[in-house]
């Protein structure tokens, strides 16, 4: 039994390393600020290169993907384990563009403006 568990864990680790651009893991310590005010209810998922997936399950529902060098958008194909991780369809996920501009992306925060001009800051870890 221990060998099977070790094989499964090893296979999962290899998959995550191999698909590190596609796998987004939830960051429970991250927070979102919109126009300087803290926003609650969003789940923040981060991948290896600090691209951010914002998801809100309560009304009004929202899913937003911010990837380096890509327009802000809504992913068209993704598979999620609720509140844990999401897997995108490609390294550069297929999205429906929302509009807006990414201002800065770093390992500590991501700043962008949405289509209505509101300023967003996502503080990571």
Secondary structure, DSSP 8 states (H G I E B T S, - for coil): -HHHHHHHHHHHHHHHHHTTTTEEEE-TT-EEEETTEEE-SEEEEE-TT--EEEEE-SSS-EEEEE-TTS--EEESSEEEETTTEEEESSSS--EEE---EEEEE-SSEEEEE-TT--EEEEE--
